[in-house]
């Protein structure tokens, strides 16, 4: 995009975690002028830029000041206060990718699920949680033997999610976990063969590209590993449906889809993340472009070319914290290490990840499993 090269825009990222860190690292390679707003100078993103601005992304005055500094804002997490951001940016010449209107739809599970239905994407039957109903009544409404309760806003990595399989679990939720000030969704429990993921990118100019579909494996509700590419007869139809959805929404930026494949080989969309995503960290190695560079190109309006790899398979393995005070990272490992610079090795915390490539997905994943044994967390 020639205008951007003549007069570089100032891009702002809200949030300072590992996703913002990797966006910043790629922005350096691309020669982009990027600022980040986060609370602490020890945040992963703050460690890799001189254009860190200290502030709280949930404080009006900090947002207002940040928006006066930048021209275009993107998000590390969808769980922001869109109304506060809209108020803080009023009368300022700042744009957002994705737009605040789209963000408000996709950050809430209820409106997100309604969006799936609107654009013809299969998803689990769902309803607003009604605590006056019995366990059996909710199951009947959802045509399922059990159901999942999810917070409509803010849930991730298993937080804000409860699987309800019987009356006693329903009673326990009502007595111990239910908050009358929180909005919840109930959806049918899906018995799946495997979990899948796929990331797309759409530019402000209308280009749409996507990474391969991958299989992901969760441990304690957190992604442990990803492998791909996945071949499946239903992928072309899914790509066509998502392409139509993104065009009709006028979505801009990266967007990740998390799916279940049920025993009938049907794709069931579980949720959407309107941002760069953990399931696509493999793209940092072995591809002609990674998800972070693609997102930055998309929001800047540059032409997008389809991601390509010369490998038969690739994999990513998350390095999750164990709570141990000691760390031992072997930099001689024959895989690609990406470390996030976090100081606390909390149990289950995403501390980094490792990537590799191979003749097929299984070979790549096996190589990472062996390498993981050499890393002490």
Buried (B, 14 or more C-beta within 10 A) or exposed (E): BEEBEEEEBBBBBBBBBBBBBBBBBBBEEEEBEBBBBBBEEEBBBBBBBEBBBBBEBEBEEBBBBBBEEBBBBBBBBBBBBBEBBBEBBEEEEBBBBBBBEBBBBBBBBBEBBBBBEEBEBBBBBBBEBEEEBEBEEBBEBBEBEBBBBBBBBBBBBEEBBBEBBEEEBBEBBEEEEBEEEEBBBBBBBBEBEEBBBBBBBBBBEEBBBBBBBBBBBEEEEBBBBBBBBBEBEEBEEBBEBBBBBBEEBEBBBBBBBBBBBBEEEEBBBBBBBBBBBBBBBBBBBBBEBBBBBBBBBBBBBBEBEEBEBEBEBBBBBBBBBBEEEEBEBEEEBEBBBBBBBBEEBEEBBBBBBBBBBBEBBEBBBBBBEEBBEEBEB
